[in-house]
Amino acid sequence: MQKVLSYPLTIVYYVFFIMTLVIFHPIQWICFNVFGYQAHKKSVDIFQFFLMRCANILGTRFTFINPHPIETNQPLIIVANHQSMNDISPIMWFMRKHHPKFISKKELGKGIPSVSYNLRHGGSVLIDRKNPRQSLPAIMKFGEYIENTRRAAVIFPEGTRSINGIPKEFQTKGLEILFKKIPSALIVPISINNSWKTVRYGKFPLGLGSHLTFTVHEPIKLSTFTKKETLISTIEATIKNHIHP
């Protein structure tokens, strides 16, 4: 019965989702080209808020648990598991004071109103995952940008989304580069649960009534670890121990 109901609600969701993308694209363009970074950033924050409200049409709820005070005057490396595209907006909205920027695949950099524009102009980096000669230097430059601006790099080390909530093994290369290029970073591990349920049937219909939870774990000062392999293992264990497929 729930799947039957999801068909008409998914159609309504996509109508509002596409409208949100289309409306915010020119808003972003004006903010970026006329008023600069800060105005563009605020428009993107509001954009994420409305994307979450679109998800509410499907009965999707968001709970973001962060009991840790995190200063805004230091660069962050936010590390999380990845289950669906619905992982993005809550991180951007609830961590907005830290200016989250993403490592994204290059395919997302064109063709999607609002989303592609922000990825190209908002400080994120687009990489070709099949071409290390392009992706590795791009991540290095991205890390230097985060270190210099004291913003937040968001990375999903699994590489691809988990379709059933079961976490995949972390790919360490991207993390190692960020550790090297952002030496003053504070590592912020986040465990994401139930996001995969929003796409349990695929892109159509979408799942109903999912309660997405984002649990922020105690931040780790990068400089306190001399062995990066130990740090990565610690981060991975912390995140995965709080995932409930």
URZI-V268974 format. One record per run of one state. SS is the DSSP state (h for helix, s for strand, l for the rest). FROM is the first residue (numbers start at 1). LEN is the number of residues. If there is no record, write none. Layout:
BEGIN
ss=<SS:SS>
from=<FROM:FROM>
len=<LEN:LEN>
END
This chain:
BEGIN
ss=<l:h:l:h:l:s:l:s:l:h:l:h:l:s:h:l:h:l:s:l:h:l:s:l:h:l:s:l:h:l:s:l:s:h:l:h:l>
from=<1:2:36:37:57:61:66:76:81:86:95:96:99:100:106:110:115:122:125:128:132:150:152:156:173:182:186:194:195:200:211:217:220:222:225:228:241>
len=<1:34:1:20:4:5:10:5:5:9:1:3:1:6:4:5:7:3:3:4:18:2:4:17:9:4:8:1:5:11:6:3:2:3:3:13:5>
END
